[in-house]
Amino acid sequence: MDIKVLGTGCKKCIALYNLINETLTELDISAKVEKVEDITQIVQYGVMLTPGLVINGKVKISGKVLSKGDVKKYIQEEI
């Protein structure tokens, strides 16, 4: 599984990145998690508001921090 957190390093982006890693640990799922901070790469995904979440190449959200339940749902959809 390939997960990208899109954002320029704001508090919300960091919070989402940490929540993703925490949730993966709880679910005992291994994944490549990457922070994408380059604005050019972020825009290539069509994301105009950060943070953004991309799982296996699919944009799941942009512009908000998710609850842990939402993160679990998006991860489990891609298993």
mmCIF file of the N, C-alpha and C atoms, coordinates in Angstrom:
data_MODEL
# 
_entry.id   MODEL 
# 
loop_
_atom_site.group_PDB 
_atom_site.id 
_atom_site.type_symbol 
_atom_site.label_atom_id 
_atom_site.label_alt_id 
_atom_site.label_comp_id 
_atom_site.label_asym_id 
_atom_site.label_entity_id 
_atom_site.label_seq_id 
_atom_site.pdbx_PDB_ins_code 
_atom_site.Cartn_x 
_atom_site.Cartn_y 
_atom_site.Cartn_z 
_atom_site.occupancy 
_atom_site.B_iso_or_equiv 
_atom_site.pdbx_formal_charge 
_atom_site.auth_seq_id 
_atom_site.auth_comp_id 
_atom_site.auth_asym_id 
_atom_site.auth_atom_id 
_atom_site.pdbx_PDB_model_num 
ATOM 1   N N  . MET A 1 1  ? 0.845   -1.168 0.000  1.00 0.00 ? 1  MET A N  1 
ATOM 2   C CA . MET A 1 1  ? 0.000   0.000  0.000  1.00 0.00 ? 1  MET A CA 1 
ATOM 3   C C  . MET A 1 1  ? 0.895   1.236  0.000  1.00 0.00 ? 1  MET A C  1 
ATOM 4   N N  . ASP A 1 2  ? 0.505   2.207  -0.795 1.00 0.00 ? 2  ASP A N  1 
ATOM 5   C CA . ASP A 1 2  ? 1.265   3.445  -0.929 1.00 0.00 ? 2  ASP A CA 1 
ATOM 6   C C  . ASP A 1 2  ? 0.375   4.600  -0.475 1.00 0.00 ? 2  ASP A C  1 
ATOM 7   N N  . ILE A 1 3  ? 0.816   5.309  0.556  1.00 0.00 ? 3  ILE A N  1 
ATOM 8   C CA . ILE A 1 3  ? 0.033   6.416  1.116  1.00 0.00 ? 3  ILE A CA 1 
ATOM 9   C C  . ILE A 1 3  ? 0.864   7.684  1.058  1.00 0.00 ? 3  ILE A C  1 
ATOM 10  N N  . LYS A 1 4  ? 0.219   8.748  0.585  1.00 0.00 ? 4  LYS A N  1 
ATOM 11  C CA . LYS A 1 4  ? 0.880   10.050 0.537  1.00 0.00 ? 4  LYS A CA 1 
ATOM 12  C C  . LYS A 1 4  ? 0.023   11.069 1.283  1.00 0.00 ? 4  LYS A C  1 
ATOM 13  N N  . VAL A 1 5  ? 0.675   11.842 2.140  1.00 0.00 ? 5  VAL A N  1 
ATOM 14  C CA . VAL A 1 5  ? 0.025   12.961 2.804  1.00 0.00 ? 5  VAL A CA 1 
ATOM 15  C C  . VAL A 1 5  ? 0.542   14.211 2.103  1.00 0.00 ? 5  VAL A C  1 
ATOM 16  N N  . LEU A 1 6  ? -0.374  14.938 1.482  1.00 0.00 ? 6  LEU A N  1 
ATOM 17  C CA . LEU A 1 6  ? -0.009  16.117 0.718  1.00 0.00 ? 6  LEU A CA 1 
ATOM 18  C C  . LEU A 1 6  ? -0.173  17.362 1.587  1.00 0.00 ? 6  LEU A C  1 
ATOM 19  N N  . GLY A 1 7  ? 0.878   18.151 1.682  1.00 0.00 ? 7  GLY A N  1 
ATOM 20  C CA . GLY A 1 7  ? 0.804   19.390 2.449  1.00 0.00 ? 7  GLY A CA 1 
ATOM 21  C C  . GLY A 1 7  ? 2.170   20.004 2.619  1.00 0.00 ? 7  GLY A C  1 
ATOM 22  N N  . THR A 1 8  ? 2.171   21.282 2.860  1.00 0.00 ? 8  THR A N  1 
ATOM 23  C CA . THR A 1 8  ? 3.426   22.028 2.917  1.00 0.00 ? 8  THR A CA 1 
ATOM 24  C C  . THR A 1 8  ? 4.062   22.046 4.299  1.00 0.00 ? 8  THR A C  1 
ATOM 25  N N  . GLY A 1 9  ? 3.530   21.293 5.237  1.00 0.00 ? 9  GLY A N  1 
ATOM 26  C CA . GLY A 1 9  ? 4.136   21.208 6.557  1.00 0.00 ? 9  GLY A CA 1 
ATOM 27  C C  . GLY A 1 9  ? 3.363   21.912 7.653  1.00 0.00 ? 9  GLY A C  1 
ATOM 28  N N  . CYS A 1 10 ? 2.112   22.257 7.394  1.00 0.00 ? 10 CYS A N  1 
ATOM 29  C CA . CYS A 1 10 ? 1.295   22.930 8.413  1.00 0.00 ? 10 CYS A CA 1 
ATOM 30  C C  . CYS A 1 10 ? 0.912   21.933 9.515  1.00 0.00 ? 10 CYS A C  1 
ATOM 31  N N  . LYS A 1 11 ? 0.346   22.444 10.593 1.00 0.00 ? 11 LYS A N  1 
ATOM 32  C CA . LYS A 1 11 ? -0.033  21.583 11.720 1.00 0.00 ? 11 LYS A CA 1 
ATOM 33  C C  . LYS A 1 11 ? -1.026  20.508 11.315 1.00 0.00 ? 11 LYS A C  1 
ATOM 34  N N  . LYS A 1 12 ? -1.983  20.853 10.457 1.00 0.00 ? 12 LYS A N  1 
ATOM 35  C CA . LYS A 1 12 ? -2.977  19.867 10.020 1.00 0.00 ? 12 LYS A CA 1 
ATOM 36  C C  . LYS A 1 12 ? -2.332  18.749 9.209  1.00 0.00 ? 12 LYS A C  1 
ATOM 37  N N  . CYS A 1 13 ? -1.370  19.107 8.386  1.00 0.00 ? 13 CYS A N  1 
ATOM 38  C CA . CYS A 1 13 ? -0.676  18.105 7.567  1.00 0.00 ? 13 CYS A CA 1 
ATOM 39  C C  . CYS A 1 13 ? 0.115   17.144 8.456  1.00 0.00 ? 13 CYS A C  1 
ATOM 40  N N  . ILE A 1 14 ? 0.793   17.690 9.431  1.00 0.00 ? 14 ILE A N  1 
ATOM 41  C CA . ILE A 1 14 ? 1.574   16.874 10.369 1.00 0.00 ? 14 ILE A CA 1 
ATOM 42  C C  . ILE A 1 14 ? 0.642   15.988 11.182 1.00 0.00 ? 14 ILE A C  1 
ATOM 43  N N  . ALA A 1 15 ? -0.495  16.537 11.614 1.00 0.00 ? 15 ALA A N  1 
ATOM 44  C CA . ALA A 1 15 ? -1.463  15.754 12.394 1.00 0.00 ? 15 ALA A CA 1 
ATOM 45  C C  . ALA A 1 15 ? -1.997  14.582 11.578 1.00 0.00 ? 15 ALA A C  1 
ATOM 46  N N  . LEU A 1 16 ? -2.302  14.817 10.301 1.00 0.00 ? 16 LEU A N  1 
ATOM 47  C CA . LEU A 1 16 ? -2.800  13.732 9.453  1.00 0.00 ? 16 LEU A CA 1 
ATOM 48  C C  . LEU A 1 16 ? -1.726  12.674 9.236  1.00 0.00 ? 16 LEU A C  1 
ATOM 49  N N  . TYR A 1 17 ? -0.493  13.103 9.001  1.00 0.00 ? 17 TYR A N  1 
ATOM 50  C CA . TYR A 1 17 ? 0.618   12.165 8.812  1.00 0.00 ? 17 TYR A CA 1 
ATOM 51  C C  . TYR A 1 17 ? 0.773   11.277 10.051 1.00 0.00 ? 17 TYR A C  1 
ATOM 52  N N  . ASN A 1 18 ? 0.746   11.880 11.228 1.00 0.00 ? 18 ASN A N  1 
ATOM 53  C CA . ASN A 1 18 ? 0.881   11.115 12.470 1.00 0.00 ? 18 ASN A CA 1 
ATOM 54  C C  . ASN A 1 18 ? -0.301  10.174 12.671 1.00 0.00 ? 18 ASN A C  1 
ATOM 55  N N  . LEU A 1 19 ? -1.508  10.632 12.338 1.00 0.00 ? 19 LEU A N  1 
ATOM 56  C CA . LEU A 1 19 ? -2.698  9.800  12.487 1.00 0.00 ? 19 LEU A CA 1 
ATOM 57  C C  . LEU A 1 19 ? -2.648  8.593  11.550 1.00 0.00 ? 19 LEU A C  1 
ATOM 58  N N  . ILE A 1 20 ? -2.156  8.792  10.343 1.00 0.00 ? 20 ILE A N  1 
ATOM 59  C CA . ILE A 1 20 ? -2.008  7.684  9.389  1.00 0.00 ? 20 ILE A CA 1 
ATOM 60  C C  . ILE A 1 20 ? -1.077  6.621  9.969  1.00 0.00 ? 20 ILE A C  1 
ATOM 61  N N  . ASN A 1 21 ? 0.076   7.048  10.454 1.00 0.00 ? 21 ASN A N  1 
ATOM 62  C CA . ASN A 1 21 ? 1.044   6.088  11.004 1.00 0.00 ? 21 ASN A CA 1 
ATOM 63  C C  . ASN A 1 21 ? 0.501   5.380  12.237 1.00 0.00 ? 21 ASN A C  1 
ATOM 64  N N  . GLU A 1 22 ? -0.189  6.106  13.098 1.00 0.00 ? 22 GLU A N  1 
ATOM 65  C CA . GLU A 1 22 ? -0.788  5.507  14.296 1.00 0.00 ? 22 GLU A CA 1 
ATOM 66  C C  . GLU A 1 22 ? -1.834  4.465  13.910 1.00 0.00 ? 22 GLU A C  1 
ATOM 67  N N  . THR A 1 23 ? -2.652  4.785  12.945 1.00 0.00 ? 23 THR A N  1 
ATOM 68  C CA . THR A 1 23 ? -3.714  3.876  12.509 1.00 0.00 ? 23 THR A CA 1 
ATOM 69  C C  . THR A 1 23 ? -3.135  2.630  11.855 1.00 0.00 ? 23 THR A C  1 
ATOM 70  N N  . LEU A 1 24 ? -2.112  2.791  11.035 1.00 0.00 ? 24 LEU A N  1 
ATOM 71  C CA . LEU A 1 24 ? -1.468  1.636  10.417 1.00 0.00 ? 24 LEU A CA 1 
ATOM 72  C C  . LEU A 1 24 ? -0.899  0.695  11.476 1.00 0.00 ? 24 LEU A C  1 
ATOM 73  N N  . THR A 1 25 ? -0.302  1.262  12.512 1.00 0.00 ? 25 THR A N  1 
ATOM 74  C CA . THR A 1 25 ? 0.236   0.451  13.603 1.00 0.00 ? 25 THR A CA 1 
ATOM 75  C C  . THR A 1 25 ? -0.875  -0.321 14.297 1.00 0.00 ? 25 THR A C  1 
ATOM 76  N N  . GLU A 1 26 ? -1.977  0.358  14.601 1.00 0.00 ? 26 GLU A N  1 
ATOM 77  C CA . GLU A 1 26 ? -3.108  -0.290 15.270 1.00 0.00 ? 26 GLU A CA 1 
ATOM 78  C C  . GLU A 1 26 ? -3.699  -1.414 14.429 1.00 0.00 ? 26 GLU A C  1 
ATOM 79  N N  . LEU A 1 27 ? -3.764  -1.200 13.116 1.00 0.00 ? 27 LEU A N  1 
ATOM 80  C CA . LEU A 1 27 ? -4.332  -2.211 12.227 1.00 0.00 ? 27 LEU A CA 1 
ATOM 81  C C  . LEU A 1 27 ? -3.320  -3.278 11.824 1.00 0.00 ? 27 LEU A C  1 
ATOM 82  N N  . ASP A 1 28 ? -2.061  -3.097 12.234 1.00 0.00 ? 28 ASP A N  1 
ATOM 83  C CA . ASP A 1 28 ? -0.971  -4.008 11.896 1.00 0.00 ? 28 ASP A CA 1 
ATOM 84  C C  . ASP A 1 28 ? -0.847  -4.180 10.376 1.00 0.00 ? 28 ASP A C  1 
ATOM 85  N N  . ILE A 1 29 ? -0.838  -3.037 9.688  1.00 0.00 ? 29 ILE A N  1 
ATOM 86  C CA . ILE A 1 29 ? -0.715  -3.011 8.230  1.00 0.00 ? 29 ILE A CA 1 
ATOM 87  C C  . ILE A 1 29 ? 0.565   -2.278 7.881  1.00 0.00 ? 29 ILE A C  1 
ATOM 88  N N  . SER A 1 30 ? 1.335   -2.854 6.984  1.00 0.00 ? 30 SER A N  1 
ATOM 89  C CA . SER A 1 30 ? 2.543   -2.162 6.535  1.00 0.00 ? 30 SER A CA 1 
ATOM 90  C C  . SER A 1 30 ? 2.212   -1.392 5.262  1.00 0.00 ? 30 SER A C  1 
ATOM 91  N N  . ALA A 1 31 ? 2.759   -0.202 5.186  1.00 0.00 ? 31 ALA A N  1 
ATOM 92  C CA . ALA A 1 31 ? 2.530   0.647  4.021  1.00 0.00 ? 31 ALA A CA 1 
ATOM 93  C C  . ALA A 1 31 ? 3.683   1.618  3.892  1.00 0.00 ? 31 ALA A C  1 
ATOM 94  N N  . LYS A 1 32 ? 3.893   2.065  2.687  1.00 0.00 ? 32 LYS A N  1 
ATOM 95  C CA . LYS A 1 32 ? 4.871   3.124  2.446  1.00 0.00 ? 32 LYS A CA 1 
ATOM 96  C C  . LYS A 1 32 ? 4.122   4.440  2.631  1.00 0.00 ? 32 LYS A C  1 
ATOM 97  N N  . VAL A 1 33 ? 4.530   5.219  3.634  1.00 0.00 ? 33 VAL A N  1 
ATOM 98  C CA . VAL A 1 33 ? 3.883   6.500  3.918  1.00 0.00 ? 33 VAL A CA 1 
ATOM 99  C C  . VAL A 1 33 ? 4.872   7.611  3.599  1.00 0.00 ? 33 VAL A C  1 
ATOM 100 N N  . GLU A 1 34 ? 4.420   8.544  2.783  1.00 0.00 ? 34 GLU A N  1 
ATOM 101 C CA . GLU A 1 34 ? 5.293   9.615  2.328  1.00 0.00 ? 34 GLU A CA 1 
ATOM 102 C C  . GLU A 1 34 ? 4.606   10.968 2.526  1.00 0.00 ? 34 GLU A C  1 
ATOM 103 N N  . LYS A 1 35 ? 5.383   11.942 2.987  1.00 0.00 ? 35 LYS A N  1 
ATOM 104 C CA . LYS A 1 35 ? 4.899   13.322 3.049  1.00 0.00 ? 35 LYS A CA 1 
ATOM 105 C C  . LYS A 1 35 ? 5.335   14.013 1.765  1.00 0.00 ? 35 LYS A C  1 
ATOM 106 N N  . VAL A 1 36 ? 4.383   14.579 1.063  1.00 0.00 ? 36 VAL A N  1 
ATOM 107 C CA . VAL A 1 36 ? 4.682   15.311 -0.162 1.00 0.00 ? 36 VAL A CA 1 
ATOM 108 C C  . VAL A 1 36 ? 4.486   16.789 0.134  1.00 0.00 ? 36 VAL A C  1 
ATOM 109 N N  . GLU A 1 37 ? 5.582   17.541 0.150  1.00 0.00 ? 37 GLU A N  1 
ATOM 110 C CA . GLU A 1 37 ? 5.521   18.950 0.509  1.00 0.00 ? 37 GLU A CA 1 
ATOM 111 C C  . GLU A 1 37 ? 5.736   19.880 -0.686 1.00 0.00 ? 37 GLU A C  1 
ATOM 112 N N  . ASP A 1 38 ? 6.127   19.321 -1.827 1.00 0.00 ? 38 ASP A N  1 
ATOM 113 C CA . ASP A 1 38 ? 6.358   20.124 -3.014 1.00 0.00 ? 38 ASP A CA 1 
ATOM 114 C C  . ASP A 1 38 ? 5.023   20.522 -3.639 1.00 0.00 ? 38 ASP A C  1 
ATOM 115 N N  . ILE A 1 39 ? 4.779   21.820 -3.731 1.00 0.00 ? 39 ILE A N  1 
ATOM 116 C CA . ILE A 1 39 ? 3.489   22.326 -4.195 1.00 0.00 ? 39 ILE A CA 1 
ATOM 117 C C  . ILE A 1 39 ? 3.181   21.871 -5.621 1.00 0.00 ? 39 ILE A C  1 
ATOM 118 N N  . THR A 1 40 ? 4.189   21.737 -6.458 1.00 0.00 ? 40 THR A N  1 
ATOM 119 C CA . THR A 1 40 ? 3.975   21.279 -7.834 1.00 0.00 ? 40 THR A CA 1 
ATOM 120 C C  . THR A 1 40 ? 3.431   19.852 -7.849 1.00 0.00 ? 40 THR A C  1 
ATOM 121 N N  . GLN A 1 41 ? 3.994   18.992 -7.018 1.00 0.00 ? 41 GLN A N  1 
ATOM 122 C CA . GLN A 1 41 ? 3.509   17.605 -6.941 1.00 0.00 ? 41 GLN A CA 1 
ATOM 123 C C  . GLN A 1 41 ? 2.096   17.560 -6.362 1.00 0.00 ? 41 GLN A C  1 
ATOM 124 N N  . ILE A 1 42 ? 1.832   18.402 -5.366 1.00 0.00 ? 42 ILE A N  1 
ATOM 125 C CA . ILE A 1 42 ? 0.503   18.431 -4.738 1.00 0.00 ? 42 ILE A CA 1 
ATOM 126 C C  . ILE A 1 42 ? -0.551  18.807 -5.773 1.00 0.00 ? 42 ILE A C  1 
ATOM 127 N N  . VAL A 1 43 ? -0.276  19.837 -6.554 1.00 0.00 ? 43 VAL A N  1 
ATOM 128 C CA . VAL A 1 43 ? -1.225  20.313 -7.564 1.00 0.00 ? 43 VAL A CA 1 
ATOM 129 C C  . VAL A 1 43 ? -1.446  19.257 -8.648 1.00 0.00 ? 43 VAL A C  1 
ATOM 130 N N  . GLN A 1 44 ? -0.441  18.443 -8.942 1.00 0.00 ? 44 GLN A N  1 
ATOM 131 C CA . GLN A 1 44 ? -0.598  17.385 -9.945 1.00 0.00 ? 44 GLN A CA 1 
ATOM 132 C C  . GLN A 1 44 ? -1.683  16.384 -9.556 1.00 0.00 ? 44 GLN A C  1 
ATOM 133 N N  . TYR A 1 45 ? -1.954  16.263 -8.267 1.00 0.00 ? 45 TYR A N  1 
ATOM 134 C CA . TYR A 1 45 ? -3.036  15.392 -7.800 1.00 0.00 ? 45 TYR A CA 1 
ATOM 135 C C  . TYR A 1 45 ? -4.394  16.093 -7.853 1.00 0.00 ? 45 TYR A C  1 
ATOM 136 N N  . GLY A 1 46 ? -4.406  17.377 -8.212 1.00 0.00 ? 46 GLY A N  1 
ATOM 137 C CA . GLY A 1 46 ? -5.654  18.127 -8.255 1.00 0.00 ? 46 GLY A CA 1 
ATOM 138 C C  . GLY A 1 46 ? -6.072  18.653 -6.898 1.00 0.00 ? 46 GLY A C  1 
ATOM 139 N N  . VAL A 1 47 ? -5.166  18.608 -5.938 1.00 0.00 ? 47 VAL A N  1 
ATOM 140 C CA . VAL A 1 47 ? -5.459  19.058 -4.575 1.00 0.00 ? 47 VAL A CA 1 
ATOM 141 C C  . VAL A 1 47 ? -5.106  20.542 -4.460 1.00 0.00 ? 47 VAL A C  1 
ATOM 142 N N  . MET A 1 48 ? -6.098  21.338 -4.093 1.00 0.00 ? 48 MET A N  1 
ATOM 143 C CA . MET A 1 48 ? -5.883  22.775 -3.933 1.00 0.00 ? 48 MET A CA 1 
ATOM 144 C C  . MET A 1 48 ? -5.887  23.192 -2.466 1.00 0.00 ? 48 MET A C  1 
ATOM 145 N N  . LEU A 1 49 ? -6.465  22.349 -1.614 1.00 0.00 ? 49 LEU A N  1 
ATOM 146 C CA . LEU A 1 49 ? -6.487  22.599 -0.175 1.00 0.00 ? 49 LEU A CA 1 
ATOM 147 C C  . LEU A 1 49 ? -5.773  21.450 0.529  1.00 0.00 ? 49 LEU A C  1 
ATOM 148 N N  . THR A 1 50 ? -4.905  21.783 1.458  1.00 0.00 ? 50 THR A N  1 
ATOM 149 C CA . THR A 1 50 ? -4.186  20.751 2.203  1.00 0.00 ? 50 THR A CA 1 
ATOM 150 C C  . THR A 1 50 ? -4.714  20.689 3.626  1.00 0.00 ? 50 THR A C  1 
ATOM 151 N N  . PRO A 1 51 ? -4.540  19.579 4.293  1.00 0.00 ? 51 PRO A N  1 
ATOM 152 C CA . PRO A 1 51 ? -3.834  18.393 3.839  1.00 0.00 ? 51 PRO A CA 1 
ATOM 153 C C  . PRO A 1 51 ? -4.657  17.587 2.841  1.00 0.00 ? 51 PRO A C  1 
ATOM 154 N N  . GLY A 1 52 ? -3.952  16.802 2.076  1.00 0.00 ? 52 GLY A N  1 
ATOM 155 C CA . GLY A 1 52 ? -4.583  15.870 1.162  1.00 0.00 ? 52 GLY A CA 1 
ATOM 156 C C  . GLY A 1 52 ? -4.118  14.465 1.486  1.00 0.00 ? 52 GLY A C  1 
ATOM 157 N N  . LEU A 1 53 ? -4.949  13.504 1.198  1.00 0.00 ? 53 LEU A N  1 
ATOM 158 C CA . LEU A 1 53 ? -4.606  12.106 1.440  1.00 0.00 ? 53 LEU A CA 1 
ATOM 159 C C  . LEU A 1 53 ? -4.776  11.325 0.147  1.00 0.00 ? 53 LEU A C  1 
ATOM 160 N N  . VAL A 1 54 ? -3.705  10.649 -0.276 1.00 0.00 ? 54 VAL A N  1 
ATOM 161 C CA . VAL A 1 54 ? -3.720  9.831  -1.482 1.00 0.00 ? 54 VAL A CA 1 
ATOM 162 C C  . VAL A 1 54 ? -3.328  8.414  -1.073 1.00 0.00 ? 54 VAL A C  1 
ATOM 163 N N  . ILE A 1 55 ? -4.181  7.451  -1.395 1.00 0.00 ? 55 ILE A N  1 
ATOM 164 C CA . ILE A 1 55 ? -3.891  6.046  -1.101 1.00 0.00 ? 55 ILE A CA 1 
ATOM 165 C C  . ILE A 1 55 ? -3.925  5.281  -2.415 1.00 0.00 ? 55 ILE A C  1 
ATOM 166 N N  . ASN A 1 56 ? -2.820  4.620  -2.714 1.00 0.00 ? 56 ASN A N  1 
ATOM 167 C CA . ASN A 1 56 ? -2.682  3.843  -3.951 1.00 0.00 ? 56 ASN A CA 1 
ATOM 168 C C  . ASN A 1 56 ? -3.060  4.669  -5.178 1.00 0.00 ? 56 ASN A C  1 
ATOM 169 N N  . GLY A 1 57 ? -2.627  5.927  -5.178 1.00 0.00 ? 57 GLY A N  1 
ATOM 170 C CA . GLY A 1 57 ? -2.837  6.791  -6.332 1.00 0.00 ? 57 GLY A CA 1 
ATOM 171 C C  . GLY A 1 57 ? -4.193  7.463  -6.405 1.00 0.00 ? 57 GLY A C  1 
ATOM 172 N N  . LYS A 1 58 ? -5.075  7.193  -5.427 1.00 0.00 ? 58 LYS A N  1 
ATOM 173 C CA . LYS A 1 58 ? -6.426  7.770  -5.428 1.00 0.00 ? 58 LYS A CA 1 
ATOM 174 C C  . LYS A 1 58 ? -6.527  8.853  -4.357 1.00 0.00 ? 58 LYS A C  1 
ATOM 175 N N  . VAL A 1 59 ? -6.960  10.044 -4.749 1.00 0.00 ? 59 VAL A N  1 
ATOM 176 C CA . VAL A 1 59 ? -7.155  11.132 -3.784 1.00 0.00 ? 59 VAL A CA 1 
ATOM 177 C C  . VAL A 1 59 ? -8.398  10.813 -2.968 1.00 0.00 ? 59 VAL A C  1 
ATOM 178 N N  . LYS A 1 60 ? -8.209  10.726 -1.648 1.00 0.00 ? 60 LYS A N  1 
ATOM 179 C CA . LYS A 1 60 ? -9.323  10.399 -0.754 1.00 0.00 ? 60 LYS A CA 1 
ATOM 180 C C  . LYS A 1 60 ? -9.940  11.656 -0.142 1.00 0.00 ? 60 LYS A C  1 
ATOM 181 N N  . ILE A 1 61 ? -9.115  12.608 0.244  1.00 0.00 ? 61 ILE A N  1 
ATOM 182 C CA . ILE A 1 61 ? -9.631  13.847 0.832  1.00 0.00 ? 61 ILE A CA 1 
ATOM 183 C C  . ILE A 1 61 ? -8.677  14.988 0.521  1.00 0.00 ? 61 ILE A C  1 
ATOM 184 N N  . SER A 1 62 ? -9.185  16.195 0.681  1.00 0.00 ? 62 SER A N  1 
ATOM 185 C CA . SER A 1 62 ? -8.325  17.372 0.676  1.00 0.00 ? 62 SER A CA 1 
ATOM 186 C C  . SER A 1 62 ? -8.981  18.440 1.539  1.00 0.00 ? 62 SER A C  1 
ATOM 187 N N  . GLY A 1 63 ? -8.131  19.165 2.242  1.00 0.00 ? 63 GLY A N  1 
ATOM 188 C CA . GLY A 1 63 ? -8.594  20.302 3.016  1.00 0.00 ? 63 GLY A CA 1 
ATOM 189 C C  . GLY A 1 63 ? -9.074  20.039 4.423  1.00 0.00 ? 63 GLY A C  1 
ATOM 190 N N  . LYS A 1 64 ? -8.897  18.820 4.934  1.00 0.00 ? 64 LYS A N  1 
ATOM 191 C CA . LYS A 1 64 ? -9.330  18.574 6.313  1.00 0.00 ? 64 LYS A CA 1 
ATOM 192 C C  . LYS A 1 64 ? -8.544  17.433 6.937  1.00 0.00 ? 64 LYS A C  1 
ATOM 193 N N  . VAL A 1 65 ? -8.525  17.433 8.267  1.00 0.00 ? 65 VAL A N  1 
ATOM 194 C CA . VAL A 1 65 ? -7.938  16.332 9.014  1.00 0.00 ? 65 VAL A CA 1 
ATOM 195 C C  . VAL A 1 65 ? -9.066  15.359 9.330  1.00 0.00 ? 65 VAL A C  1 
ATOM 196 N N  . LEU A 1 66 ? -8.825  14.114 9.090  1.00 0.00 ? 66 LEU A N  1 
ATOM 197 C CA . LEU A 1 66 ? -9.838  13.083 9.296  1.00 0.00 ? 66 LEU A CA 1 
ATOM 198 C C  . LEU A 1 66 ? -9.845  12.571 10.728 1.00 0.00 ? 66 LEU A C  1 
ATOM 199 N N  . SER A 1 67 ? -10.944 11.959 11.107 1.00 0.00 ? 67 SER A N  1 
ATOM 200 C CA . SER A 1 67 ? -10.995 11.231 12.373 1.00 0.00 ? 67 SER A CA 1 
ATOM 201 C C  . SER A 1 67 ? -10.278 9.898  12.165 1.00 0.00 ? 67 SER A C  1 
ATOM 202 N N  . LYS A 1 68 ? -9.924  9.250  13.252 1.00 0.00 ? 68 LYS A N  1 
ATOM 203 C CA . LYS A 1 68 ? -9.267  7.951  13.142 1.00 0.00 ? 68 LYS A CA 1 
ATOM 204 C C  . LYS A 1 68 ? -10.188 6.948  12.448 1.00 0.00 ? 68 LYS A C  1 
ATOM 205 N N  . GLY A 1 69 ? -11.479 7.034  12.709 1.00 0.00 ? 69 GLY A N  1 
ATOM 206 C CA . GLY A 1 69 ? -12.431 6.139  12.057 1.00 0.00 ? 69 GLY A CA 1 
ATOM 207 C C  . GLY A 1 69 ? -12.439 6.310  10.545 1.00 0.00 ? 69 GLY A C  1 
ATOM 208 N N  . ASP A 1 70 ? -12.377 7.554  10.090 1.00 0.00 ? 70 ASP A N  1 
ATOM 209 C CA . ASP A 1 70 ? -12.332 7.818  8.648  1.00 0.00 ? 70 ASP A CA 1 
ATOM 210 C C  . ASP A 1 70 ? -11.043 7.286  8.036  1.00 0.00 ? 70 ASP A C  1 
ATOM 211 N N  . VAL A 1 71 ? -9.937  7.486  8.736  1.00 0.00 ? 71 VAL A N  1 
ATOM 212 C CA . VAL A 1 71 ? -8.645  6.994  8.237  1.00 0.00 ? 71 VAL A CA 1 
ATOM 213 C C  . VAL A 1 71 ? -8.696  5.477  8.102  1.00 0.00 ? 71 VAL A C  1 
ATOM 214 N N  . LYS A 1 72 ? -9.221  4.799  9.111  1.00 0.00 ? 72 LYS A N  1 
ATOM 215 C CA . LYS A 1 72 ? -9.345  3.333  9.054  1.00 0.00 ? 72 LYS A CA 1 
ATOM 216 C C  . LYS A 1 72 ? -10.182 2.904  7.856  1.00 0.00 ? 72 LYS A C  1 
ATOM 217 N N  . LYS A 1 73 ? -11.296 3.607  7.637  1.00 0.00 ? 73 LYS A N  1 
ATOM 218 C CA . LYS A 1 73 ? -12.189 3.268  6.532  1.00 0.00 ? 73 LYS A CA 1 
ATOM 219 C C  . LYS A 1 73 ? -11.457 3.390  5.198  1.00 0.00 ? 73 LYS A C  1 
ATOM 220 N N  . TYR A 1 74 ? -10.753 4.495  4.988  1.00 0.00 ? 74 TYR A N  1 
ATOM 221 C CA . TYR A 1 74 ? -10.043 4.694  3.720  1.00 0.00 ? 74 TYR A CA 1 
ATOM 222 C C  . TYR A 1 74 ? -8.931  3.675  3.517  1.00 0.00 ? 74 TYR A C  1 
ATOM 223 N N  . ILE A 1 75 ? -8.221  3.329  4.586  1.00 0.00 ? 75 ILE A N  1 
ATOM 224 C CA . ILE A 1 75 ? -7.161  2.322  4.480  1.00 0.00 ? 75 ILE A CA 1 
ATOM 225 C C  . ILE A 1 75 ? -7.758  0.955  4.159  1.00 0.00 ? 75 ILE A C  1 
ATOM 226 N N  . GLN A 1 76 ? -8.815  0.589  4.875  1.00 0.00 ? 76 GLN A N  1 
ATOM 227 C CA . GLN A 1 76 ? -9.415  -0.726 4.666  1.00 0.00 ? 76 GLN A CA 1 
ATOM 228 C C  . GLN A 1 76 ? -10.050 -0.853 3.282  1.00 0.00 ? 76 GLN A C  1 
ATOM 229 N N  . GLU A 1 77 ? -10.513 0.253  2.698  1.00 0.00 ? 77 GLU A N  1 
ATOM 230 C CA . GLU A 1 77 ? -11.040 0.220  1.331  1.00 0.00 ? 77 GLU A CA 1 
ATOM 231 C C  . GLU A 1 77 ? -9.972  -0.180 0.318  1.00 0.00 ? 77 GLU A C  1 
ATOM 232 N N  . GLU A 1 78 ? -8.730  0.105  0.639  1.00 0.00 ? 78 GLU A N  1 
ATOM 233 C CA . GLU A 1 78 ? -7.638  -0.127 -0.312 1.00 0.00 ? 78 GLU A CA 1 
ATOM 234 C C  . GLU A 1 78 ? -6.853  -1.404 -0.057 1.00 0.00 ? 78 GLU A C  1 
ATOM 235 N N  . ILE A 1 79 ? -7.248  -2.156 0.932  1.00 0.00 ? 79 ILE A N  1 
ATOM 236 C CA . ILE A 1 79 ? -6.547  -3.420 1.229  1.00 0.00 ? 79 ILE A CA 1 
ATOM 237 C C  . ILE A 1 79 ? -6.900  -4.459 0.179  1.00 0.00 ? 79 ILE A C  1 
# 
